[in-house]
Each structure stands twice: as C-alpha cells, then as structure tokens.
Amino acid sequence: MIEFVIVQNEQQFDEFVASHSFGHFMKTTAWGKFRVETEHDEAYYPCALVEDGNIIATALAVLTHRKVLGKVLYVPWGPCIDYDNQSLVQQLVNHLDQLAKTSKATLLKIDLNVERVHHEITGEVIDDGFNNEHVTAMFESMGFKHKGYGYAYNGSWVNRYTLITSLQEDDYTLRIKKKVYKKALRNLKLGVVVRPGTEDEFETFAQFGRDLSSTHHFVPKTAEYFRNYVRALQPYAKFIVTELDYRKRLEVLMQESQSKSLKKDKEAYEAVLKNMEHCHMMIESGKEKVMICGAIYLHIGKKVFNMYLYNSKDHTEATPSACSHIVMMDEMKKAGVEDFDFVGFATTKPGDAYFGLWDFKSSMGSRYVEYLGEFDRVYQPWRVELTAFLKKIKKMIK
C-alpha cells in the first residue's frame, strides 16, 4: 500500500532527493528551511509517497505569499518521481492538491526540471525524436494550466533554460573553447589560485556584485545575505574565492624572463618585464594577494550548480571566472559529479544586454537545456486575473 506522508526524518528525505535522477537542491529540506528562515515564506513540507516503509517519490512543497496573489503552495522544480508512472504522479498531485486547499492557497504551482527537447548550443531544436511534451499533456489532463514554451527570463518563477557541462562524458576539457581554456591554464600557472573562501571575504564578493549591478541593473544582495545563504544550504553550499598571488606570478615571470627564445621576441620580452614591474609594485604596497572573484556552488548528488559568481572589473585579464569554473569542474569530476549546471541565461542574440552571459557559459563546453516549465492549478481565478492585470498596468507605466 502506498501512503502519503510529511517526512519527519529529513536526512532520509534529502538522501532520496540527492540520489534521484531528477534531484535538485531546491527539492531538499535545506532549501525549505532557507525559504522560511531567510526569505520569510510561511512553511515547508517534505512530502513523500511511501511503500513498505521506503520512500518512492518526494516533493518539497513551500507555502509562500505574494502581494495580491495571496498564498501559493509551490513545488520548486517538481517532484522526484517516475513521470512514466501516471497513476503515481496522479496520486502525489492529489495529495498536494489537498494540502494546497487546506492551506487556503490561491494556486498550486509546480515547475518541472524535465527536459523538453534537445537543442543546438545556439537554441535551435534538434529533431532527433527526443521529446517529453507528453508530461506536459499529462499535467494539463490533471487540471493544470501550462505557462507555455515562451522564453524564460520574463518574470517566471524559474529560468526554464540553462547550460550544462557533462563532466563524465569523454574528455569535457576538449569541449571548452580552446582560447578560453588555454588562457585560463596560463593564468592558473601565473599565480591565479582558486580556494575555499572565508567569512570576511563575503564583503568583497558582495562588492563585486554591486559593481556589476550598476551596469546590469539588478538589485544586489548583501554580504550578510550570502553568509546566510551558504550557512543555510549546508552541506551543499561551497563559497569559493579566486585570488591573484603576485609573488607566485613574479616567480614564474622571472623564470620565463631568462628564456633565450623569449628575449628574441622583443615585444613579448618587454611585456613580461612590465608585468614583473607591476608585481613588484603590488607586493611592495602590501597587496601580495588580491581577491579577484567569488562564487557560490551547490553540490548535491551527481550535480553541481553555479548559483552566484562575481569578479573584479579590474582584473579581467586574469580570466577569474574561467579559472574558478575550470578548477571546480576538475574537482567535481573527481568527486563523481556528472552535470555542472551554469543555471540560466537570458539571450543567445549578439548585441542583447545579457548576451555575454550565454557567450561565456556556452564556451565552457556546455549543452543547451530546456525544461518543461511552470504548471498552475488555480483555486481562486479572480486573484490570478487581478495579478495579471496589475502587471500589465505596471508594464505600461514603465
């Protein structure tokens, strides 16, 4: 007999999520606690279907609240379940539906990290027979309204598109753009070091975010927010810092400056001497080591997610972002991770404001992934309609 339960043993719940093919850190109890304690959502429920004492499916349900819209029972990235077993999916949805109604929610929202179709890296659909739109049809048959297959960075609750590098599939480094990889390896030789960050370094990390926000027009998060984020999302969160060690850089450059072949190239030789002079200046000024990048990665099961990465605008020549990712990708591969998820992008069109984000992430040997997106089961249509109307008015005013 299959039973629906709110799991009390959170470790057991999280272990099931971590080992599942549809596992995601947003499906763990750590994410639920973070949403309640830091984002001030009302409650979280580790829901599961259990058979003979064993968990066979899970869904983290978060009870949140939005102005005008009211309460929403939200299942981020959907259940960990066998989507080919429609009766099992139906059973779990029925229980979530009852929980939403008991909570007096306006709607039950579920988004699915089920891949829809395959894409070229630039976004074109590959007609290879792979297609999971039958899962969309199944949820629609259960009374859900699908948000549709439009682009994602449009006020959606999740970004439906992401770029993922498969670490265990052949030699992934051969898929990284040669120019990017070669330059990163050069900088790692020249004193760029990637290591775990410290509590104090969240301040610099947050400053890098503020610097970027001034040109990309988003609301930056504080150092305290990032501290709380990493603390709350243990054991998954890793705060990683990239720094430039000028003494190490100087040692390598001094060795290279003795090369006879280098001295024959006057321009290259002068560039090395100039670089050495800059290293001396930084060391003498007490800045022997300088933080040039910070990143937060979340590792769960065989997946790792790059949630935040900000770098110094004054050290772009040191390719801090590429160095951070390349070192982490190597470490994660050794740890048995299969997928390195770069977590979203906004456009693939040159000239668009956020094109650089896709351009860089796609250079990391990634593949373009599209998920099925958002599904709503609505209980109070008037609230949903009013929310949509007010959004239109706000957009017109802007």
N, C-alpha and C positions, 0 to 999 in steps of 0.2 A: 504493500500500500504506500502511495506517495502522499506525503504530508507537506504543508506549507508552514514554515516556522520563521520567527525572528531569531536569528542565531545569537546565542549568548557567548559561545566560545569564539571570540573574534579572531584568534590565531588560526583556528581551523578554517574559518570563513576565508581569511586572507590567503592562506596556503592554497586553497582551491582556486581562487582567482589567479594567483601567480602562476599556477601550473596549467591554466586553461588556455586554449588556442585564441580565445577572444579576451584574454586577460588584459587589464589596463589599470594603472594606479588609481584612476578615478572611480574604480569599482571596489576599492578597498575601504576598510573601516577607517584607516588613517585619513583618507580624503573626506569621509563623512565628518570626522572629528574636526578637521581643519575648517570645513564649511561652517560648522556650528560655532566653534570657538573663535575663529578669526573673521569669517565673513558674516557671522551672526544669522545664519539660517536657523530655522526653528528646531529641527531634529533630523536624525538619520536613522535608517532602518536596514540592518544587514539581513535581507530576505533570502530565503533558500527553499528549494524543494528537496526533501529528504526521503530516501527509500532504504529501509532496513538499517537505519542509523547512519547512512552515508549521504553526504551532500551530492546531488546530481545536477543542480543548477543554482545560480545565485543572481541577485540583483540588488545593488546598493540603491536604496530609494532615499532621496534627500527632500525634506519638506522645506521649501523656500517661499519667499514672498516678494511680489513685485507690485509697485505702485499701480493702482487702478486694476491691474490684472488679478490681484489677490493671491491666494495660496496656490502653489504649484507643487505637485508631487513629481519630482524629477529623477529619472534613472539615467545618469550620465554614461554615455557610450553603450547603453543597453545591457542586457543580461549576459552572463556566461552560461551558454546553453547550446544544445544541439538544435540549430534552426531548421534542420530537416525533419525534426520530430514535431509536427504541427500541434499534436494533442498536448505535448509537454509545454510548448510555448503558450498555447491557449490556457492551460491550467495556471501557469505562472502569471500571465496577464490578468486573468480573472481575480486572482488574489491581490495583485497590485491595484486593480480597479476598485476592489472593496476597501483597501487601505486608503486610497485617494478619496473615496466618498466619505469614509469615516473621519478623515482629516478635514472635510469640507473644502476640498480643493476645487479651484476653477477648472483645472485640467490635469491630466496625467500626461507628462511629456517623456518620451523615450527616444533617444537617438542611438543609432547602431553603428558600431565600428566593424560592419560587414562590408567588404569591398564590393563595389557595384560592378565595374567592368575594368578591363585593362586599358592603360593609356601609354602613348608615347611620352617621352620626358617633356615635350612641349604642350601636351594636353590632348592631342588627337586620340580618339578612341581606336583601339586595336580590335579588329574583327576576327577574334580567334576562338569564338564560341564561349568564352568565359562570361557569365552573367548571373548576378544574384537578384535581379529585379523580381523574381518570384517571391522573395522575402518581403519586398515592398507590398506586393499584391496580397500576401498573407496578412500583414498588419492592417491593410485597408479593409480586408474582409472582416476583420475583428472590430471595425468601427473607428479606426484611427484615420486622421487626416494627415497626408504626407505633405511636407513643406515644399517638395518638388526638387528638381535637379538643376536649379539655377546656381550661380556662383555663391560661394560661402561667406566671404568677408562682408556681410550685408546686414549685420545686426543679429545674425543667427546665434544660437546658444553655443554652437561648436563650429569649428572650421572643418568642413567636410573634406577638404583637400590637404594632403600632406606629401612629404617626400621622405622616403625610407631607403636606407642603405642596408642591403643584406650582407652581413659580415661573414657568414659561414658558407656563402655561395661562391666557389672558386676563390681567386685572389682579388678581394674587393679593392685593393690599392690600385690595381690596373684599371679600374673603372673611374678613379678620381682623375679629374682633368690634369694632365701632365704638368702644365705650367704651375698650377696651384700646389700640387704635391711636391714638386721639385723645390719651389720657393720655400714652402713650409719646412721641408727637411733641412734646407740650407739655414734657415733661421733657428731651428732647433739645435743645429750644430753651433751656431753663433750666439749661444747664451740665452735663448728663449727657453724657459723652464715652465712646465705645467705640473701643478701640485695641488693638494688639498688646501682650501682657503681657511683663514682664521676668523674668529668673531669680529675683530677690529676691521677686517678688510671688506665687510659688508658696506661700510661707509663709502669707500672708493667705488665699489660696484654700483651702488645706488647713484653716485655722482655721474658715472658713465651713462647710466640710464637717463638721468636728467639732461645731460648734454645731447643725447640722441633725440629726446622728446622735443627739444627746441626746434629741430628741423623736420621731424616726422609727425609732430602734432598729436601726441598721445599724452595721457596723464601718467607721469612717472610714479613708481612705487617707492616707498621709503626703505631705508636700511632696516628699520625695525620690522617692516612687513616681511622682508626677505629672511631675516633671522627667524621669525615666527613660522614662516613657510617651511624652512629647512628643518626646524625642530619638530614641527607637527607631522611632517611627512617622512619621519624615520620609520623603518630602516631604509627607505627607498632613496631619499634625497642625498645628493652629493654636491657640495659647494666647491667648485674648482677655480683656482686662480692661475693665470698665466703672467709670468713676470719676466723682465729682461735683466739678466745678470751681466752688468757691464764689465766686471772683472773677468768673467769667463769669456765674454766676447773679445776682450782685449787680448787674452792669451792666445785664442785661435787666430786672430788677425796678425799678431806678432809672428806666429809661426808661418803664416801664409806670406807675410811680407819678405821672408827670407828666400822665397821661391825664385829661382832664376827665370823660370818661364813667365812669372808674374811681372818681374822687373822689365821684361822685354815689351810688355803692354803698358805703355806709359800712362794711358787714361785709367786703366784698371788699378795700376800701382798707386796712383795719386788718390784714387777713391778709397783704397784701403788705408792709406796714411791719414786721410781726412777722417775716416771712421775711427781710427785709433785715437786721433786727437780728441774727438767727441767723447770717446770712452774715458780718457784721462780726465776730461773736464767734469764728467758726471761723477766719477769716483772721488775727485778732489772736493766736489761740492757736497759730498755726503749722500749721494744718490746712487750708490753702488748697485742696488737692486730696486727696480721700479715695477709696480703692478701695471700691466697694460691691458688686462682682460679679466673678466669674471664670468662664470657660467654656473647654472644650476641644472644638473642632470638628475633624472629619476629612473632608477633601475629596479625593475620588477620582473622576476622570472627570466625569460629569454628575450626581454625587450628593454630598451633604454630610450628615454625621451629627453630631448634638449628643450627644456622649458624656457629658460632665460639665458641670453648671452649679450653682454655689452662690453665694448672695448674702448680704449683710449683713442681719441681722434688725433692725438699727436704721435702715435706710433704705428700707423697703418702699414708702413714699410716692413714692419716685423711680422706681418700677417698673423696677428694674435688669434683671430677666430679660427683660421685653418689649423694653426698649431694645436689649439685646445681640442678641436674635434678629432684631429688625426691621432693625437696621443690617447684620447678617451676611446676612440674606436678600436685602437690596438689593445687597450686594457680590457675593454668589454668583450672583444673576440676571445681573448684568453680566458675570460670568465664564463664562456659558453653562450654569450648573448648572440641571438640570431638577427634581430632587427634593431637598427639605430634610427630612431624616428626624429626628424627635424621639426615636427609639429607645426605645420601650416605655412602658407604663403598667400599673398594677396593677388598676384597677377603674373602672367607669363609674357606680357607685352612690353617690348622695349619702349622706353620713354615714359611709362607709367611711374608714379612716385615710388612704388614699392617693388619695382622690377628687380632691383639689386638683391632683394631677399631671395627670390626664386633663383636668380642667376648664380648666387654663391652656393645655396643649398644644393642645387642641381649639379654643381661642379664636384660635389663630394661623392660621385658615383651612385646617385640616388635613382629610385624609380618613382614615378608619379602615381599616387594612390588616391582614389576617390571612394568615400564611404556612402552608404545609402542615405544618411541624413536624419532629419527630425520627423517624429510622428506624434501627433497630439490626439488624445481622446478628451473631448470637450464636454464639461458638465454645465457650465454657465456661459452660453454663447454670447450674451449681451456684454459681458466683461471683455471677452476676446475682441468683439467687434468695436467696442469703445476704445480699447487699447490701440487697435489698428488705425482707427480714425484719428486719434490724438497723435500718433506717429506721423501720419500724413500731414497733419496741420503743422507739426514741428518742422518737418522737412521743407514745407512750403515757405515757412517763415525764414529758414536759413537761406 
